[in-house]
Amino acid sequence: MLVSTMQDVPLTITAILRHGSRVYGGSECVTWSGSGTRRATFAEIASNAERLASALARLGVGAGDRVATFAWNSQEHLEAYFAVPCMGAVLHTLNIRLFPEQLAHIIDHAEDKVIIVDDSLVPLLARVAGELRTVKAFIVVGDKDASALGGARVLRYHDLLAAEEPGYDWPELDERSAASMCYTSGTTGDPKGVVYSHRSTFLHAMALLSATLVGITEADRVLAIVPMFHVNAWGLPYGAFLSGATLHMPGPFLQPEHLTRFIATERTTVASAVPTIWSAILAHGDTHDIDLSSLRAGTSGGAAAPRILLERFQERHGLRIVQGWGMTETSPLGGMAFPPPGVQPDSPEDLQWRLKSGRIAAGVEMRIVDATDTELPWDGRSVGEIEVRGPWITGSYYRDPAPEKFHDGWLRTGDIGTIDERGYFQITDRAKDVIKTGGEWISSVELENHLMAHPGVLEAAVIGVPDPRWDERPLACVVLRPGAEASAAQLADFLGGKIARWQVPENWTFLAEIPKTTVGKFDKKPLRTLFHTGEFTVQRLERA
């Protein structure tokens, strides 16, 4: 067998850090303070990461130990993104929006040894601090009171770094060793842990730079609105260090008035967020003058973006928002919905392509299967469950075999959809959300998107409810815009010309808000509970 002559250099986060700090040492991480910014160069980030690694080592953190973060998007969080995995430990980003019992479960399940926490989040973490079995120390970023965490175990981030010298001797790491971990949002049970390797993280970051995905370069200023606790901020921090792109970090200031000021002040070129954040920015722009002219692209993920959202950003602000698809299990990027060549950017055809869930990313394999696990054709019509595999897709969960989620080396995504002959895929629903009525399927996502196109509707979520004749029928849960009026009959008529008449819901309820998951998606589990406990006021229309 002929052996390659290529050097076998490990693909590690350490290599990302070295490249970014040496080649792009003058690029910056800019953190928003609410009234202005504070800045650090990539070279300074690298120096601080070395100091942090030295401090953690003095605290007894060794290879494979878990170091958690409970923090906003900031310079210090970025320093931990490099220090922890590069020293051979494992970074565990904790979701700050979890319920206390979920948070305690995840920390104990991961066996976190140290937690780095922002001072403004101390009260949230303090709710579970006394229950944690494995945590030996809390490192607090900032100067606010942290006594609620327990006194002797509390250390200050900047004091620790000041006591150390730069120049940490990064170990040589196996690229397949654990680098970081993140837990799923847990909307259908206990959150499950996904452990990313150095290799998977490096390859995912390289893919992020591709023009078929986000295509960030040194000329970009990238605003990571998506939290750093949510699938490594979609890979943006590591992609920035590979490309030299300036990183914009919003800190705790995720309100649209702050985000739009940050964008206008720092001339952001790319911003990434979930649809609920984009909707808030759009609504803010309806009543305030905002300047989004510096943005060359907005990326949206985590849930399907309504058509009306993409249309209004294009019409009112000249901003093209492109959807991406992924999961905690896929690092997360599995595809982006950039239109094919020849499509004019401001045309109706362009919008149709951007409404796709994505086009399969190089490095990801995808297929759809029916209920018997038979593979279906890529014809844009055959509907089945989407399965994926690839170098940055998990093959298991941490300390949880969950065999129902894996099939012959493929990850079952739980997403129902189609794939066309060019690799564009369309998610029509989650397997648990699709509504089965009289032997036919109704897409809750399609109904929601049509409803949110109504001028009086702010939010809409659709769930299936039992029906004695049809097995299930849709229940539309609607939040109206402030001051708007729309009846169930009017909304049903609005849907009538857009979908088959038999798909129009006859069950309606009007709410003050739709429950959200910890990462901003509509959470349908509480809606189902409220329906089954009789706490909804349901209006029933006669079916046409």
Stockholm file with secondary structure:
# STOCKHOLM 1.0

chainA/1-544         MLVSTMQDVPLTITAILRHGSRVYGGSECVTWSGSGTRRATFAEIASNAERLASALARLGVGAGDRVATFAWNSQEHLEAYFAVPCMGAVLHTLNIRLFPEQLAHIIDHAEDKVIIVDDSLVPLLARVAGELRTVKAFIVVGDKDASALGGARVLRYHDLLAAEEPGYDWPELDERSAASMCYTSGTTGDPKGVVYSHRSTFLHAMALLSATLVGITEADRVLAIVPMFHVNAWGLPYGAFLSGATLHMPGPFLQPEHLTRFIATERTTVASAVPTIWSAILAHGDTHDIDLSSLRAGTSGGAAAPRILLERFQERHGLRIVQGWGMTETSPLGGMAFPPPGVQPDSPEDLQWRLKSGRIAAGVEMRIVDATDTELPWDGRSVGEIEVRGPWITGSYYRDPAPEKFHDGWLRTGDIGTIDERGYFQITDRAKDVIKTGGEWISSVELENHLMAHPGVLEAAVIGVPDPRWDERPLACVVLRPGAEASAAQLADFLGGKIARWQVPENWTFLAEIPKTTVGKFDKKPLRTLFHTGEFTVQRLERA
#=GR chainA/1-544 SS CCCCCCCCCCCCHHHHHHHHHHHSTTCEEEEECSSSEEEEEHHHHHHHHHHHHHHHHHTTCCTTCEEEEECCBSHHHHHHHHHHHHTTCEEEECCTTSCHHHHHHHHHHHTEEEEEEEGGGHHHHHHHHTTCSSCCEEEEESSSCCGGGCGGGEEEHHHHHHTSCSCCCCCCCCTTSEEEEEECCCTTSSCCEEEEEHHHHHHHHHHHTSTTTTCCCTTCEEEECSCTTSGGGGGHHHHHHHHTCEEEECBTCCSHHHHHHHHHHHTCSEEEECHHHHHHHHHHHHHSCCCCTTCSEEEECSSCCCHHHHHHHHHHHCCCEEEEEECGGGSSEEEECCCCTTCCTTSHHHHHHHTSSEEECTTCEEEEECTTCCBCCSSSCCCEEEEEECTTSCSSBTTBCCGGGEETTEEEEEEEEEECTTSEEEEEEETTTCEEETTEEECHHHHHHHHTTSTTEEEEEEEEEEETTTEEEEEEEEEECTTCCCCHHHHHHHHHTTSCGGGSCSEEEECSCCCBCTTSCBCHHHHHHHHHTTCSCCEECCCC
#=GC SS_cons         CCCCCCCCCCCCHHHHHHHHHHHSTTCEEEEECSSSEEEEEHHHHHHHHHHHHHHHHHTTCCTTCEEEEECCBSHHHHHHHHHHHHTTCEEEECCTTSCHHHHHHHHHHHTEEEEEEEGGGHHHHHHHHTTCSSCCEEEEESSSCCGGGCGGGEEEHHHHHHTSCSCCCCCCCCTTSEEEEEECCCTTSSCCEEEEEHHHHHHHHHHHTSTTTTCCCTTCEEEECSCTTSGGGGGHHHHHHHHTCEEEECBTCCSHHHHHHHHHHHTCSEEEECHHHHHHHHHHHHHSCCCCTTCSEEEECSSCCCHHHHHHHHHHHCCCEEEEEECGGGSSEEEECCCCTTCCTTSHHHHHHHTSSEEECTTCEEEEECTTCCBCCSSSCCCEEEEEECTTSCSSBTTBCCGGGEETTEEEEEEEEEECTTSEEEEEEETTTCEEETTEEECHHHHHHHHTTSTTEEEEEEEEEEETTTEEEEEEEEEECTTCCCCHHHHHHHHHTTSCGGGSCSEEEECSCCCBCTTSCBCHHHHHHHHHTTCSCCEECCCC
//
